[in-house]
Amino acid sequence: MSTPGLIVLMGSGETAPSGRILHESAFQKLPIPVNVSIMETPAGFELNSSQVANRVSNFLEHRLQNYNPSITVIPARRNESEFGTNNPDILGPLLFADYIFMGPGSPSYAVRHLTGSLAWNMVLARHRLGACLAFSSSAAIAIGEIAVPIYEIYKVGEDPHWIPGLNLLSEFGLRIACVTHWNNTEGGVHLDTSRCFMGKSRMTKLLSMLPIGVTLIGIDEHTALMLDFSQSSCQVVGKGTVTLINGKKHQVFETGTSFALSKLGTPRIPHTSDGIPTDVWADAVAANQACDLHLPVEIEALISQREQARNDKDWNKADSLRHQILDLGYTVLDTPDGPKWDAS
């Protein structure tokens, strides 16, 4: 059984200078080159949705170039159109992605155009097969069991309420709601724009409406919460904090700290294909097998010898082995999680 990939929930800052660590925390655990798919969907209603997605693409290309990212922007802007979340002609790269990113836009729009779509089922299938899913800002709000319709409340003036979300973690036994921009201060001293522009008073109302058993995750700006199912743990990365609220229980976790996944509920690992249409799962498995590159035994041995030389601080031998590996057509990148390789 495959181990599901990481899930990274970002409060904001996906293209800020401080955002590099938010992405790199996941890139370090992925094969090189990292195949990236960036989906336009959350901002699909905007006339410049391609520019929104391309800002993320350019950021990853330049700030994480050591990981040699191969990036595709998926122009899936709405559910029924040529550029649609049900159009297989534009969604193919999702089945080969190691890192799938969705970011700013509208939570309610993202939910409306992804729910039950081919695109969303492809995303679920790739995650079950090991791909990392990264959601920032509005997209992170949309993946909860319930979501806050930010624009409808903050801009249109509707009363505080929740709407059904994409419920990404339901098959994992976790019931969550996510609120990004938790510590936002754009309103200055005259307007409380914290809690993703809801302000503390409206958030108090929303919390009173939170279904029993649902854990609210509040994520500060320039901060991410990384869910690791292989370790049953969560890690806070970036500049700020993550707040967990369940009933009367409030917990705040500083950056650099980890906590058990069980703090979000009662986690389980689903059967690989649970909740995914049979045809989508079959296509995902076939694509996964097609791109499953196996490192030759002799290269694996040389990389192991080089790592031992580095541990022994025998830098001359390590350099010699690196050149030997390079001559055989492979590049080795040293990362905090150990050596990563790439076929040159």
C-alpha positions in Angstrom: 0.0 0.0 0.0 1.3 3.4 -0.9 1.9 6.0 1.8 -0.1 9.2 1.1 1.9 12.3 0.5 2.4 15.4 2.7 -0.3 18.0 2.9 1.0 21.6 3.4 -1.5 24.3 4.5 -0.1 27.8 4.2 -1.6 30.8 5.9 -0.2 33.1 3.1 3.2 34.1 1.7 3.5 31.5 -1.0 5.5 34.0 -3.2 7.0 36.2 -0.4 10.7 35.9 0.3 9.9 34.0 3.5 7.8 31.6 1.4 10.8 29.7 0.2 10.9 27.6 3.4 7.2 26.8 3.2 7.7 25.1 -0.1 11.1 23.7 0.5 10.0 21.9 3.6 8.1 19.6 1.2 10.5 19.7 -1.7 13.2 18.2 0.5 11.1 15.1 0.8 10.3 14.7 -2.9 12.3 13.2 -5.8 14.4 15.4 -8.0 13.5 16.9 -10.4 10.3 17.9 -8.7 7.3 17.7 -11.1 5.0 20.6 -10.1 1.4 21.3 -11.1 -0.1 24.6 -10.2 -3.9 24.9 -10.6 -5.6 28.2 -11.5 -9.0 27.0 -10.1 -9.3 29.1 -6.8 -8.7 32.3 -8.8 -10.5 31.1 -12.0 -13.1 33.9 -11.8 -10.3 36.5 -12.0 -9.4 37.8 -15.5 -5.7 37.5 -14.5 -5.9 34.0 -13.0 -3.0 32.8 -15.3 -0.9 35.6 -13.9 -1.7 34.6 -10.3 -0.6 31.0 -11.0 2.5 32.1 -13.0 3.7 34.2 -10.1 3.9 31.0 -8.1 5.5 29.2 -11.0 8.2 31.9 -11.4 8.8 31.9 -7.7 9.4 28.1 -7.5 11.5 28.2 -10.6 13.9 30.8 -9.3 13.9 30.3 -5.5 14.0 26.5 -5.5 16.1 25.9 -8.6 18.3 23.5 -6.7 15.4 21.0 -6.9 15.2 21.5 -10.7 11.4 21.9 -10.7 9.5 21.0 -13.8 6.4 23.2 -13.6 3.1 23.1 -15.4 0.2 25.6 -14.9 -3.1 23.8 -15.2 -5.7 26.4 -16.5 -8.7 24.6 -15.0 -10.7 27.7 -14.2 -14.3 26.5 -13.8 -16.2 23.2 -14.0 -17.8 23.4 -17.4 -15.7 25.1 -20.0 -12.8 24.5 -22.4 -10.6 25.5 -19.5 -12.5 23.3 -17.1 -12.0 21.1 -14.1 -13.6 18.3 -16.0 -11.6 18.6 -19.2 -9.1 15.7 -19.4 -7.2 17.4 -22.2 -5.7 20.0 -19.8 -5.6 17.9 -16.6 -3.1 15.2 -17.7 0.0 16.6 -15.9 -1.7 16.2 -12.6 -1.2 12.4 -12.8 2.6 12.9 -13.0 2.9 15.6 -10.4 5.0 15.3 -7.2 3.8 18.6 -5.9 0.3 20.0 -6.6 -0.3 23.6 -5.5 -3.5 25.8 -5.3 -3.5 29.2 -3.8 -5.2 32.6 -3.6 -8.7 33.2 -4.9 -12.2 32.5 -3.4 -12.9 29.6 -1.1 -16.5 29.3 -2.2 -15.5 29.5 -5.9 -12.9 26.8 -5.4 -15.4 24.5 -3.7 -18.1 25.1 -6.3 -15.8 24.3 -9.3 -13.8 21.4 -7.8 -16.4 19.4 -5.9 -16.9 16.1 -7.7 -14.7 17.1 -10.6 -12.2 15.1 -12.6 -9.5 17.5 -11.5 -10.2 17.0 -7.8 -10.4 13.2 -8.1 -7.0 13.3 -9.9 -5.6 15.3 -7.1 -6.9 12.8 -4.5 -5.5 9.9 -6.5 -2.0 11.5 -6.8 -1.9 12.3 -3.1 -2.7 8.6 -2.2 0.2 7.6 -4.4 2.6 9.9 -2.6 2.3 13.4 -4.2 2.5 16.4 -1.9 -0.6 18.7 -1.9 0.1 22.3 -1.0 -2.8 24.8 -0.4 -2.4 28.4 0.5 -4.8 31.2 1.5 -8.3 30.6 0.0 -7.4 27.1 -1.2 -6.4 26.0 2.3 -9.8 27.3 3.5 -11.6 25.4 0.8 -10.2 21.9 1.7 -12.0 21.7 5.1 -15.1 19.8 5.9 -16.6 23.3 6.1 -15.3 26.5 4.7 -15.8 30.2 5.4 -17.1 32.1 2.4 -14.8 35.1 2.9 -15.9 37.4 0.1 -19.6 36.8 0.7 -19.2 37.9 4.3 -16.4 40.5 4.2 -17.3 42.1 0.8 -21.0 41.4 0.2 -22.1 41.7 3.9 -23.7 38.3 4.4 -24.1 37.1 8.0 -21.3 34.9 9.3 -21.8 31.3 8.2 -20.1 28.1 7.0 -20.5 26.3 3.7 -19.6 22.7 2.9 -16.0 22.4 1.9 -14.0 19.9 -0.3 -13.5 17.8 2.8 -10.1 16.6 1.8 -9.3 14.8 5.0 -12.6 12.9 5.5 -11.2 9.6 4.3 -8.4 10.1 6.8 -10.8 10.3 9.7 -10.1 14.0 10.3 -12.8 16.7 10.5 -11.2 20.1 10.1 -12.0 23.7 9.2 -9.1 25.9 8.1 -8.8 29.7 8.5 -5.8 31.4 7.0 -4.4 34.9 7.5 -5.1 34.3 11.1 -3.0 37.2 12.4 -3.7 39.6 9.5 -3.3 43.3 10.5 -4.1 45.1 7.2 -6.9 47.0 8.8 -4.6 48.7 11.3 -5.9 49.9 14.6 -9.3 50.9 13.2 -10.4 47.7 11.6 -9.9 44.1 12.9 -8.9 42.1 9.8 -7.5 39.1 11.7 -9.0 35.6 11.2 -8.9 36.1 7.4 -10.7 39.4 7.5 -13.5 38.0 9.7 -12.2 39.8 12.8 -12.4 38.4 16.3 -16.1 39.2 16.8 -17.3 37.5 13.7 -14.9 34.6 14.3 -16.5 34.2 17.8 -19.9 33.8 16.0 -18.4 31.3 13.5 -16.9 29.3 16.3 -20.3 29.1 18.0 -21.6 27.5 14.8 -18.7 25.1 14.4 -20.1 21.5 14.3 -19.2 19.3 17.3 -16.1 17.2 16.4 -14.7 19.7 13.9 -11.2 21.1 14.8 -10.5 24.6 13.5 -7.0 25.3 12.3 -5.9 28.9 12.3 -2.7 29.6 10.4 -0.8 32.8 10.7 0.5 34.6 7.6 3.9 33.4 6.2 3.4 30.2 8.1 2.5 26.6 7.2 1.3 23.5 8.8 2.7 20.3 7.3 0.8 17.1 7.8 2.9 14.0 7.5 0.9 10.8 7.5 4.0 8.5 7.4 5.0 9.9 10.8 1.5 10.7 12.1 2.7 14.1 12.9 2.2 17.8 12.1 5.0 20.4 11.9 4.7 24.2 12.0 7.0 26.0 9.5 7.6 29.7 8.8 7.3 32.9 10.8 4.2 32.6 12.9 2.0 30.2 14.8 -0.8 27.7 14.3 -3.9 27.7 16.5 -6.1 24.7 17.1 -9.6 25.2 18.5 -12.0 22.4 19.4 -14.8 23.4 21.6 -13.4 25.2 24.6 -9.9 23.9 24.0 -7.4 26.3 22.4 -3.8 25.4 21.7 -1.1 27.5 20.0 2.0 26.0 18.4 5.1 28.1 17.6 7.1 27.7 14.4 9.6 24.8 14.5 7.4 22.7 16.8 5.7 19.4 16.0 2.6 17.7 17.4 0.8 14.5 16.9 -1.7 14.2 14.0 -4.2 12.9 16.6 -4.6 16.5 17.9 -6.7 17.0 14.8 -8.9 14.0 15.5 -8.7 10.3 15.2 -6.5 9.7 12.1 -6.5 6.7 9.9 -4.9 5.8 6.6 -7.6 4.9 4.0 -7.3 2.2 1.5 -5.5 3.7 -1.4 -8.5 4.0 -3.7 -11.2 4.8 -1.2 -13.5 7.6 -2.4 -11.9 7.8 -5.8 -13.7 6.7 -9.1 -12.3 3.4 -10.5 -11.3 4.9 -13.9 -9.5 7.8 -12.3 -7.6 5.5 -9.9 -6.6 3.1 -12.8 -5.3 6.1 -14.8 -3.3 7.4 -11.8 -1.8 4.0 -11.1 -0.8 3.5 -14.7 0.8 7.0 -14.8 2.6 6.3 -11.5 4.1 3.0 -12.9 5.1 4.7 -16.1 7.2 7.4 -14.3 8.5 5.1 -11.5 12.3 5.3 -12.2 14.5 2.8 -10.5 18.0 3.8 -9.5 20.6 1.4 -10.9 22.2 -0.7 -8.2 25.7 0.5 -9.1 24.6 4.2 -8.7 22.9 3.5 -5.5 26.1 1.9 -4.1 28.2 4.9 -5.2 25.8 7.3 -3.5 25.9 5.3 -0.3 29.7 5.3 -0.4 29.7 9.0 -0.9 27.4 9.6 2.0 29.7 7.5 4.2 32.7 9.6 3.0 30.8 12.7 3.9 30.0 11.3 7.4 33.7 10.5 7.8 34.6 14.1 6.6 36.7 12.6 3.8 35.8 15.4 1.4 38.3 14.4 -1.3 36.7 11.0 -1.6 33.2 12.5 -1.5 34.1 14.8 -4.4 35.7 12.0 -6.4 32.6 9.9 -6.0 30.3 12.8 -6.9 32.3 13.2 -10.2 32.1 9.5 -10.8 28.3 9.5 -10.3 28.1 12.6 -12.6 30.1 10.8 -15.3 27.5 8.0 -15.2 24.7 10.4 -15.9 23.4 11.2 -12.4 23.5 14.3 -10.2 23.4 14.2 -6.4 22.0 17.0 -4.3 22.7 17.1 -0.5 19.6 18.0 1.5 18.8 18.0 5.3 16.9 14.7 4.7 19.9 13.0 3.0 21.1 12.8 -0.6 18.6 13.2 -3.5 19.4 12.1 -7.0 18.5 13.2 -10.5 19.1 11.6 -13.9 21.2 14.2 -15.7 
